[in-house]
Amino acid sequence: MITIKTKDEIVKMRSACAMAARVLNAMVEYADVGVSTYDLDCFGRDLMMELGAQSACFHYPGRKSPYPAHSCISINDEVVHGIPSKNVFLKDGDIVSIDVSVFYNGYAGDNTKTVRIGNVSKEVERFVRVAEEALDLGIAQATAGNRIGDISHAIEVHAQKNRCGILRDFVGHGIGKNLHEDPQIPNFGPPHTGPILKPGMTLAIEPMLTFGNEKVFIADDGWTVKTVDGKLAVHCEHTILVTEILPEVLTLEKK
């Protein structure tokens, strides 16, 4: 069942998403050559505590064990759910997807950016930009009267046009009092299908693209999703609100 948020709930969603955006953008600035993914996660954790927010992924139930960190940090061929480590340091030329989800005042906010570390090739720069463009195109379809499939199809068309693989087993989602709610939002599929979008729906739209084969596997840690061919992956995400007019991006940090 897809929840329609009340005016009061929308205010709370805006606050939660503002917190998620603030933490993510601070982590993006902190990420640099030589920083361990563990220290990057701790930096985010401390900022969440300072702001009065809690990580929505910490101790999230998993197949083998609860998720052990406060953010998901996925490097290069890791698509999503990468576990921070004291032994993994960011290097020049890496790309790292930082996924921050928080609970604040009873509601969740969720956002992700893929960061270029140091100097990356023009090819890699373009790959990351394609995913960001796909996210923007998907968001543009999140208008009242459209359907979930219109979001999915816009992302798929742009990804395929640019010869990127699309994850099939992991999708975007509704969000509110829970981090994951109905509906599921695939990054592929035919337009004009699925639930009709209505004002008050809040959605986490998140393209997950690969630089090569779209096949992935879950590492032995039970969480980290990696590309089978070892090629790069990129992940970006915003939480949005469907309105009577244009979609409102709730995880855009206010300047």
Buried (B, 14 or more C-beta within 10 A) or exposed (E): EBBBBEEEBBEBBBBBBBBBBBBBBBBBEBBEEEBBBBBBBBBBBEBBEEBEBBBBBBEBEBEEEEBBBBBBBBBBBBBBBBBBBEEBBBEEBBBBBBBBBBBBEEBBBBBBBBBBBEEBEEEBEEBBBBBBBBBBBBBBBBBBEBBBBBBBBBBBBBBEEBEBBBBEEBBBBBBBBBBBBBBBBBBBBEBEEBBEBEBBBBBBBBBBBBBBEBEBEBEEBBBBBBBEBEBBBBBBBBBBBBBEEEBBBBBBBEE
